[in-house]
Structure formats: structure tokens, C-alpha cells
Amino acid sequence: MTLSQFMSPVFLGIPLMALALTLPWVLFPTPTSRWLNNRLLTLQNWFIGRFAHELFMPVNLPGHKWAVLLTSLMLFLISLNMLGLLPYTFTPTTQLSLNMGLAFPLWLATVIIGMRNQPTEALGHLLPEGTPTLLIPVLIVIETISL
């Protein structure tokens, strides 16, 4: 039994992962300095503004600094998944390497920023209320590993 299903696909010597990651950005229109935009650019700006508004409505103002990162990440993932709907194309989000490459730094950033800005609240999630005194060291180790 071979493990060829886990290999990244290649077509004519070009890795399809690199092609699929760069192609969606070509599809986005570039902004112009005109007073009136075309319909595609107007639709794109409306979608980005609406998405950012819905995403950050329940979040307080200091959390809004994540707007550009999360909106661009969402547009990137939507365009990659839409690209996979075309026949004979490759969807890079099926590869674990892309998913982990995007998820791990974002998860680590939220944990580090939470520990830096609110250490008592972040550490308070490691220990449930009403824990017996003998179980506290064991539960802290278990909850740290599960985090």
C-alpha cells in the first residue's frame, strides 16, 4: 500500500497547491481612483464591509484591530473553496498542511495575547470552580495539555 493519496498534486511539474493559493487573488478587482466604481468592485466593498460589521458587532472596540486579518482570511478561504467547485480543480483547504498552517499561528496568538493582557482570567479557565484542593495540581496540568 502506498501513501500517494497524501502527496501534494503536481501538474506539468507545477505544484497545484501553489497555483490554487495564488489564483484567487488574481480574481479580485483592484481599486481605482475614480469617483464611481464598477459593479464588481462595489459588490466586493459592500460584502467586505457587511462581513466586518457582522463579525465585530458583538466584540468590544479593542477587538476590532483583528478586523483586517480575519476579513482577509475569510475572503481567502471563501475564494479557495469556490475555486474547488470548478470541475478538475484542486481545493487546497483539503490539505492538512494548509489548515494547520493557518490555524496554529492564530490559535497561538490568541493564547499568548490572552495570557499577556488578562493573565488571571486566562489562567482561571484552567481550573473549574469548586475543585477539591488535592485535584488542583493534576487538573491544571490536564487543562494545560487540553488547551
N, C-alpha and C positions, 0 to 999 in steps of 0.2 A: 504494500500500500504506500503510495506516495503522498506527499503533503503539498501537491501542486495547487490545490484549491486555496492555499493561504498565500501564494505568491502574488505579488502585485502585477496586474496585467500589463503587457507591453505590446505595442502595435508598430511595426516597422522600426523597431529599435527605440521608439519614443515611449517612455512610461506614461500610461494613461492617467495615472494619479496626478502628475504634473500638468497634463493637458486639461483635465477636468477641474483642477483648482484654479487655473488661470482663465479659462474660457468664460465663466460667469461675469468676471469684471469687465470683459470686453463688451458684454451686452448692455451694461448700464450707460445711459446717456451722460455726456459731460455737461456741466452747467455753462451757460453762456452769459455774456454781459448785456444781453438785450433786455428791454423792459418787459416784453411779453415772451414767455417761454412756449415751447411746443407742448402738445398734449401729453406726450410720454414723460417729459420732464416734470410737468405739472402733476401728473398722476404719481410719479415717484416721490416728489416732495410732499404731497398730501399723505401718502402711505407712511413715509418715514416720520412725519410729524404726528400722525394719528397713533402709530405704534409706540413712539416715545411717550406720548401723552397717556395712553392706556397702561403702559408698563410702569410709569413712575407716579401715577395718581395716588396709590396707597403709601408711597415712600416719602419720608421727610426730605427736606431740602439738601442736607449733606449727602444723601444717597444719590442725588441727581448727577453727580460727577461721573457716574458709571453709564450715563445715557449714550454717549458716543460709542463706547466699547460694546455694550450689549446690543444696540441697534445695528451696528455694522456686523456683528457676529450673527445676528438673526437674519439679516439680509443675505449674508454669505451662505448660511445654511439653507435658507429657502431657495436660493438660486441653484445651489448644488443639487438639492433634492428635485427641483423642477427639471434640471438637466437630465436626471436619471429617468424621467418619464418619456424621453425621446427614445425611439427604437434604436437598438445596437449601440447604446451609450453606457458608460460606466458611472456609477454613483460612488464617489469616494467616501461618503459617510458610512458605507458598509464595512470599511476597513477599521479595525480596532485602533490602528496607529493614529489615524486622524482624530477619532473620537477622544482617545486618551490624551493626544497632544493638545487638544483644545480644552478638555475638561480638567486635567490635573493642574495646570497653572492657575486657572480661575478658582478652583477649589482651594488651592494652597494660598492664593492671595486673600480670599475671604477669611480663611482661618487665621492667617498672620495679622491681617488688619483688625479682626475682631479681638485677638489677643492683645494687640498693641493699644487699641482705643478703649476697650472695655474689658480689662482682664478679669475682673470679678464676675461679670455676667457670663463671659465665655467659659471660665472655669466652673461656674455654677451649674452648667449643663452636664458636667461630668459626674455629678453626684445627685441622685434623686432625693427629694425631701423625705425625712423620717427614716433614713438608713441607719441600721444599728452600728454602733461605734466599731465593732470588730470587723465589719464588712467594708468600712470606708477605704482602707488602702487597696483592697482587692478590686472594689468597684471602680476606683479611679484608674487603675491600670487597665481594666476591661473596657471602660468607656473611652479611654485614650486610644486604645487599639481599634475600637469600633469607629472612632472618628476618622 
